[in-house]
Amino acid sequence: MRSKKALLSALCGVALMAACASDEPKPAAKPEAPSPAPAPAPVATPRAAAPVTPAPAPKKPAVVNLSATGLFEFNKATLTPQARGVLDGEVVSKLKGLGEIRFINVNGHADRIGTPQYNQKLSERRAEAVRAYLVSRGVEASKVETFGFGKTLPVKSCPGEKKTPALIECLQPNRRVVVEFQGTPR
């Protein structure tokens, strides 16, 4: 074993000496001369630029709600002359100012006098009466949807249970149609 260790030590020593032996000395590298700085880029002279006009902002949709009382008499679905005037001034004129109409919802309502089933049908007939009027004034029929809410969304509550002239008068605001529409202004 001793001889193997001695042989191994000798080989390692030779390998180390061989690794440390130097070859011929290499000449030192010459420093490079710095390269000249690039020429400055030509400066453009400013021209008179045409004024930039910003693109017009996209038009926002307009949502309009009209809730009109007095459109209908008690127990009727026929528009009063006053109702036609309100619809012409508040709905038809505004619809004509829209470039694109997205939707028109006509929501009919009734007061609490009568059965729920009767008031539901009455509110639907009231919404249909307003729809028919709007279509007669040039509104596209396919854009108008009608809904009846019966007596479910009153705007005024009044005391009393018996159908009296005072109760009928008090509940007038509940006999209404709400017209909602959305479109893009011209």
TIKOL-430299 format. One line per 4 residues: their letters; for each residue x, y, z of N, C-alpha, C, O, CB. Coordinates in steps of 0.02 Angstrom, whole numbers. Each point is the difference from the previous one (the first is absolute). Glycine has a CB too. Layout:
N
a = X Y Z X Y Z X Y Z X Y Z X Y Z ~ ...
***
This chain:
186
mrsk = 40 -58 0 -40 58 0 43 62 0 -15 51 -32 -74 -113 90 ~ 142 56 -22 43 58 5 27 18 -69 9 59 -15 20 -90 132 ~ -16 -17 -156 27 14 -66 -53 31 -45 15 43 -42 66 -137 55 ~ -142 72 -4 -54 29 -41 -9 74 19 -12 42 -43 -46 -155 34
kall = 63 126 73 -9 70 23 58 42 -25 -10 57 -20 -53 -96 121 ~ 120 12 -99 58 38 -23 -5 13 -74 16 55 -24 54 -106 115 ~ -92 0 -128 -7 8 -72 -54 52 -16 9 42 -44 28 -161 27 ~ -91 116 53 -54 47 -11 23 71 17 -17 47 -36 -68 -137 61
salc = 122 98 28 26 66 19 47 26 -53 -1 60 -16 -11 -89 136 ~ 52 -13 -147 48 21 -51 -37 23 -63 18 51 -30 67 -131 77 ~ -135 42 -66 -38 19 -60 -35 66 11 -2 42 -46 -14 -163 18 ~ -12 131 85 -34 64 15 49 58 -3 -16 53 -25 -68 -113 97
gval = 144 49 -47 51 53 0 20 17 -71 8 59 -17 33 -98 128 ~ -32 -12 -153 18 12 -70 -55 39 -35 13 46 -38 57 -152 36 ~ -133 86 16 -57 34 -32 -3 73 20 -15 43 -40 -47 -152 37 ~ 77 122 66 -2 69 24 56 40 -32 -10 58 -18 -41 -96 126
maac = 109 9 -114 57 37 -29 -13 13 -74 18 52 -26 61 -105 108 ~ -112 6 -115 -14 10 -71 -51 55 -8 3 39 -47 23 -159 23 ~ -73 123 69 -51 51 -5 28 69 14 -24 49 -28 -60 -133 62 ~ 135 88 8 28 65 17 53 22 -49 20 58 -1 -44 -83 120
asde = 48 -20 -159 53 19 -48 -28 51 -47 -58 -5 -22 112 -108 30 ~ -14 161 -24 -25 54 -43 24 -12 -71 55 -24 -13 -57 104 109 ~ -41 -60 -140 19 0 -71 38 63 -13 16 38 46 -116 -107 -80 ~ 116 79 -28 35 62 -18 -42 58 22 -61 -2 -6 119 -53 -91
pkpa = -28 107 120 -39 58 21 -35 31 -61 29 6 -54 50 16 150 ~ -141 -3 -86 -39 31 -53 11 75 4 6 28 55 -92 -121 -53 ~ 87 126 -61 8 72 2 -63 33 29 -56 -26 -8 134 22 -92 ~ -69 59 133 -55 35 30 -43 31 -55 26 21 -51 42 2 156
akpe = -134 -21 -94 -46 28 -49 9 75 -3 7 33 52 -89 -126 -34 ~ 81 119 -79 6 73 -8 -68 31 14 -51 -25 -23 145 12 -63 ~ -95 68 122 -64 33 12 -26 29 -66 38 28 -39 -6 -1 159 ~ -97 -35 -130 -31 27 -61 -11 74 8 -14 25 55 -41 -135 -80
apsp = 60 145 -31 -14 72 2 -76 8 3 -36 -38 -32 143 66 -35 ~ -130 20 104 -73 10 4 -28 19 -68 31 37 -38 -20 -2 159 ~ -70 -62 -136 -30 16 -65 -30 70 4 -20 23 53 -5 -146 -77 ~ 24 156 -33 -26 68 1 -75 0 16 -36 -47 -15 123 82 -70
apap = -109 18 117 -70 6 19 -42 6 -64 22 31 -48 8 24 158 ~ -91 -85 -110 -41 6 -61 -22 72 -10 -6 39 47 -34 -157 -32 ~ 29 134 -77 -21 68 -18 -70 11 28 -41 -46 1 112 46 -106 ~ -85 60 129 -67 13 27 -52 -7 -56 13 16 -58 36 61 146
apva = -108 -100 -68 -54 -7 -48 -22 69 -23 1 48 38 -39 -157 15 ~ 18 113 -116 -23 65 -24 -63 22 37 -44 -41 13 95 18 -127 ~ -55 86 129 -57 26 36 -51 24 -52 16 40 -44 55 -5 144 ~ -132 -62 -93 -53 20 -47 -27 68 22 -10 14 59 -21 -135 -84
tpra = 20 162 -25 -29 65 17 -75 -9 4 -30 -32 -43 124 95 -15 ~ -124 -35 109 -72 -10 9 -39 33 -57 13 57 -20 2 -62 144 ~ -63 -33 -150 -45 27 -51 -63 24 34 -15 -19 57 62 -58 -146 ~ -83 117 55 -64 22 26 -48 -58 -7 -24 -16 -55 45 138 24
aapv = -36 -154 87 -44 -59 -1 -72 23 -3 -20 51 28 104 -119 37 ~ -123 28 -101 -72 14 -4 -30 -12 69 20 -47 34 -26 15 -157 ~ -40 75 144 -29 -10 67 -35 -68 2 -37 -19 -45 23 144 60 ~ 26 -160 40 -31 -65 9 -67 11 34 -4 27 55 117 -86 -48
tpap = -165 37 -40 -67 5 28 -17 -65 34 0 -53 -31 -37 136 -58 ~ 23 -81 154 -15 -62 34 -65 -30 -27 -46 35 -20 104 6 123 ~ -59 -107 -104 -60 -35 -24 -57 16 48 11 4 61 57 -97 -115 ~ -128 102 28 -55 14 45 -12 -58 47 6 -59 -19 -58 133 -68
apkk = 36 -57 148 -14 -52 50 -61 -39 -21 -48 28 -27 100 42 119 ~ -52 -135 -80 -59 -39 -18 -61 25 39 6 17 59 66 -117 -86 ~ -128 101 -6 -60 25 33 -26 -52 48 -4 -59 -16 -24 130 -84 ~ 11 -47 159 -24 -45 52 -75 -12 -10 -36 45 -21 126 -6 101
pavv = -112 -100 -64 -71 -13 -6 -40 43 49 22 12 57 3 -129 -95 ~ -81 139 16 -44 39 43 -55 -46 26 -32 -36 -39 57 143 -25 ~ -36 -106 128 -55 -38 30 -50 51 26 17 45 39 59 -144 -8 ~ -137 92 -54 -51 47 19 -57 -39 33 -22 -51 -27 53 131 -67
nlsa = -55 -56 149 -58 -29 34 -55 53 2 12 57 18 61 -135 52 ~ -132 58 -89 -58 44 5 -53 -38 39 -22 -54 -20 49 114 -89 ~ -47 -30 163 -56 -28 38 -53 54 1 8 52 31 67 -128 41 ~ -130 62 -106 -52 51 -4 -63 -24 34 -26 -54 -14 75 95 -94
tglf = -73 0 153 -64 -15 30 -53 38 -40 16 47 -37 34 -65 154 ~ -109 -3 -111 -53 33 -37 -5 -24 -71 -38 29 -40 54 69 112 ~ 20 -150 -90 -5 -26 -67 -65 -38 -11 -26 -3 -56 150 -5 52 ~ -151 -20 58 -59 -42 -6 -52 19 52 16 18 56 54 -110 -101
efnk = -132 86 25 -55 8 47 -10 -65 38 27 -52 -19 -82 139 -55 ~ 17 -83 127 -12 -59 41 -32 -55 -42 -48 11 -37 34 62 139 ~ 43 -134 -97 -27 -60 -31 2 4 -77 -40 -34 -33 -33 19 133 ~ 119 55 -128 4 7 -73 72 -9 -23 48 9 37 -148 68 -37
atlt = 105 -96 -65 66 -7 -31 5 44 -62 39 -14 -45 -30 -104 89 ~ -50 170 -47 0 46 -56 39 63 19 -10 29 54 -102 -74 -94 ~ 157 66 -4 40 60 15 -44 62 -2 -41 8 -45 143 -63 -4 ~ -91 98 97 -35 64 1 35 48 -48 58 -12 -17 -97 -7 137
pqar = 7 73 -141 35 50 -42 62 28 35 50 13 -32 -160 16 -21 ~ 105 -19 118 58 23 38 57 -51 -5 58 19 -7 -134 45 87 ~ 60 -128 -77 50 -53 -4 36 2 -67 61 -9 -3 -128 -62 82 ~ 29 82 -133 31 4 -66 49 58 -4 54 -6 -29 -157 -45 -22
gvld = 84 107 80 45 58 2 64 -14 38 55 19 -21 -155 55 13 ~ 93 -107 65 59 -18 40 45 -47 -39 61 9 -1 -127 6 108 ~ 37 -65 -139 40 -48 -38 35 34 -59 58 -15 -15 -137 -78 49 ~ 43 138 -68 32 36 -56 58 43 23 53 1 -31 -163 0 -28
gevv = 100 35 114 51 46 24 58 -33 36 57 22 -6 -145 61 15 ~ 74 -136 28 52 -31 42 32 -62 -30 56 -17 18 -117 62 78 ~ 26 -79 -140 27 -63 -26 15 6 -75 57 -9 -21 -121 -54 109 ~ 13 76 -128 9 0 -72 53 51 -22 42 -16 -42 -162 -19 29
sklk = 118 95 41 49 51 -19 71 -21 19 47 13 -37 -134 76 51 ~ 95 -121 43 67 -23 21 23 -60 -41 60 -6 -14 -83 48 129 ~ -22 -85 -134 18 -58 -42 26 23 -68 45 -31 -29 -131 -39 89 ~ 58 124 -85 22 25 -66 71 28 3 33 6 -51 -152 21 23
glge = 142 -9 87 68 26 8 52 -55 8 60 15 9 -109 85 43 ~ 29 -163 -54 47 -55 8 19 -28 -68 -41 -7 -45 -9 -21 156 ~ 115 12 -119 23 -30 -62 -18 -74 -2 -22 -26 -52 115 109 46 ~ -82 -117 60 -15 -71 5 -39 -11 64 19 23 53 86 -55 -118
irfi = -160 -3 59 -41 -16 59 16 -72 19 -9 -46 -41 -84 128 7 ~ 115 -92 95 16 -68 23 -62 -36 25 -12 -58 -16 126 97 46 ~ -154 -5 11 -62 -31 24 -49 53 23 20 56 17 44 -159 17 ~ -127 84 -34 -53 41 29 -44 -48 40 -29 -47 -28 30 134 -68
nvng = -5 -75 161 -42 -41 44 -59 43 22 9 56 24 90 -126 15 ~ -158 43 -46 -61 33 22 -29 -42 56 -22 -57 -11 -1 110 -104 ~ 22 -26 175 -22 -37 60 -66 28 25 -4 58 21 123 -82 10 ~ -171 -17 -35 -67 22 22 -12 -17 73 25 -50 25 -66 34 -141
hadr = 2 59 150 -16 -9 71 -74 15 12 -32 35 -39 151 -3 71 ~ -145 -59 22 -69 11 20 -2 17 75 49 -9 36 -91 -71 -126 ~ -16 105 112 -7 12 71 -22 -65 34 -6 -51 -34 -23 173 15 ~ 17 -120 84 -15 -62 37 -73 -20 0 -18 -53 25 114 81 45
igtp = -139 13 -98 -71 -16 -1 -12 -53 -53 17 10 -58 -49 108 97 ~ 3 -173 -19 -13 -56 -46 43 -59 17 43 3 44 -73 78 -134 ~ 17 -137 56 37 -61 15 70 4 -31 11 38 -48 -118 -105 52 ~ 154 29 23 67 -1 -30 -1 -19 -74 36 29 -40 10 -58 153
qynq = -87 -21 -131 -2 -22 -70 -27 56 -45 27 12 -54 -44 -130 93 ~ -35 152 -17 -29 53 -41 50 57 -8 9 26 -55 -124 -57 95 ~ 148 50 15 48 55 -3 61 -18 -43 29 43 -33 -67 -6 146 ~ 57 -100 -112 56 -22 -44 -19 11 -73 39 28 -38 -2 -113 125
klse = -95 62 -106 -22 7 -70 -9 74 -18 18 21 -55 -76 -132 61 ~ 32 150 40 -9 72 -13 67 34 -10 7 42 -44 -113 -44 112 ~ 155 -15 -27 67 31 -8 31 -20 -67 34 41 -31 -19 -42 156 ~ -26 -60 -147 26 -22 -65 -35 38 -57 33 20 -48 -9 -134 96
rrae = -90 124 -43 -36 37 -52 23 73 -2 4 29 -54 -104 -105 69 ~ 115 105 42 25 69 2 69 4 -34 13 47 -38 -77 -26 145 ~ 107 -69 -94 66 1 -32 -8 -9 -76 34 33 -39 18 -81 143 ~ -97 5 -124 -13 -10 -72 -29 62 -33 16 15 -58 -35 -137 80
avra = -22 160 14 -28 62 -27 56 50 -14 -1 34 -51 -107 -55 113 ~ 156 27 -16 56 46 -10 43 -24 -57 23 40 -41 -25 -8 163 ~ 15 -97 -126 40 -28 -55 -33 16 -67 34 23 -47 7 -115 122 ~ -106 81 -80 -35 13 -63 5 74 -18 8 17 -59 -87 -112 83
ylvs = 74 138 26 6 72 -15 70 17 -25 7 38 -47 -94 -14 135 ~ 138 -50 -56 68 14 -21 13 -25 -71 32 34 -40 6 -41 159 ~ -63 -52 -134 8 -27 -68 -37 44 -50 24 11 -56 -13 -128 102 ~ -70 142 -28 -37 45 -45 37 65 -13 -13 35 -49 -94 -85 90
rgve = 153 67 4 40 62 -7 68 -13 -33 42 45 -1 -100 1 103 ~ 68 -107 -128 60 -13 -39 54 -41 35 54 -11 -28 -78 115 -28 ~ 11 -125 116 49 -41 37 -2 -71 -28 -53 -28 -13 40 100 118 ~ 72 -101 -114 5 -68 -27 -30 -50 50 22 -5 57 81 36 -123
askv = -154 -68 43 -37 -45 44 44 -54 31 -12 -20 57 -88 41 -126 ~ 150 -44 32 43 -55 26 44 22 58 27 -42 36 -28 -8 -149 ~ 8 115 123 41 26 56 -39 8 65 30 11 52 40 47 -137 ~ -136 -63 81 -41 14 59 -24 -65 33 -32 -42 -33 -5 151 -20
etfg = 53 -117 117 -25 -56 39 -46 26 54 11 54 28 94 -121 -51 ~ -157 29 36 -48 21 52 1 -50 58 11 -60 -9 -82 116 -79 ~ 58 -28 147 -3 -40 61 -57 26 43 -12 61 3 137 -84 -7 ~ -160 -21 36 -53 19 47 20 -20 70 21 -56 12 -108 44 -102
fgkt = 80 59 136 18 -13 70 -60 0 46 8 -6 61 102 58 -84 ~ -170 -46 -4 -60 -2 41 3 53 54 18 58 -12 -30 -179 -10 ~ -5 100 83 1 47 56 61 -11 45 0 22 57 -126 -18 -61 ~ 178 -37 -22 56 -21 41 49 56 17 37 -7 49 -49 -103 -100
lpvk = 14 164 14 49 53 12 -34 68 7 9 44 -42 76 -109 -23 ~ -124 74 118 -34 65 8 50 55 17 52 -12 31 -155 -48 7 ~ 87 121 -58 41 57 19 -33 41 55 30 45 29 17 -42 -145 ~ -111 -19 130 -36 35 53 -46 -48 35 -34 -41 -32 41 149 -32
scpg = -9 -104 130 -48 -41 38 -51 47 31 15 57 20 72 -146 5 ~ -148 65 -23 -55 41 25 -41 -41 50 -7 -61 -7 3 127 -101 ~ -23 -33 160 -41 -36 49 -68 -17 -30 -25 34 -46 84 25 140 ~ -89 -111 -69 -67 -19 -21 1 -63 -41 47 -15 -37 -80 135 39
ekkt = -22 -157 5 -7 -63 -37 -57 3 -50 3 -33 -52 43 -28 150 ~ -96 99 -83 -58 4 -44 15 45 -59 34 51 7 -112 -72 90 ~ 50 2 -155 10 40 -60 -44 62 4 -60 -2 -14 87 -102 -55 ~ 4 158 91 -35 64 5 33 49 -48 57 -11 -21 -89 -11 142
pali = -3 76 -140 31 50 -44 65 28 30 47 14 -37 -161 14 -6 ~ 116 -20 109 61 27 31 58 -50 -7 56 21 -14 -127 44 96 ~ 58 -130 -73 53 -50 -8 23 -4 -73 59 -6 -13 -107 -59 111 ~ 1 66 -144 17 -2 -71 44 59 -19 49 -8 -36 -157 -51 11
eclq = 91 117 50 40 61 -13 69 -6 32 50 19 -31 -155 49 26 ~ 108 -93 65 64 -5 36 47 -49 -35 61 12 -1 -119 14 108 ~ 32 -79 -135 41 -52 -33 19 17 -72 32 -41 -34 -86 -42 109 ~ 33 141 -100 14 19 -69 74 -8 -20 12 -25 -56 -106 105 65
pnrr = 144 -62 31 70 -8 -21 20 -72 -15 49 -12 -35 -24 111 104 ~ -62 -148 -42 17 -70 -13 -24 -24 -68 24 -51 -24 -29 31 147 ~ -42 56 -154 -25 -19 -66 44 35 -52 -15 54 -24 -105 -69 66 ~ 176 -17 -58 51 33 -39 34 -49 -47 -9 -61 3 26 143 90
vvve = 24 -53 -136 46 -38 -42 68 33 7 6 61 0 -98 -95 -83 ~ 143 -8 88 69 24 2 33 -21 -65 0 -59 -18 7 52 146 ~ 20 56 -164 34 -14 -63 75 9 13 22 53 21 -122 -16 -92 ~ 138 -89 57 74 3 7 29 -15 -69 -21 -46 -35 19 9 158
fqgt = 50 77 -143 33 -15 -63 73 18 4 20 42 40 -125 -24 -102 ~ 144 -51 19 72 12 -3 20 2 -72 -21 -41 -40 41 -15 152 ~ 23 103 -128 25 6 -68 61 45 -1 19 30 51 -133 -48 -97 ~ 145 22 -12 59 41 -8 -20 66 -32 -32 1 -53 105 -104 41
pr = -55 159 43 -17 65 -29 32 9 -69 53 -28 -15 -63 76 130 ~ -23 -9 -155 28 14 -68 61 43 6 31 18 -50 -144 -25 -1
***
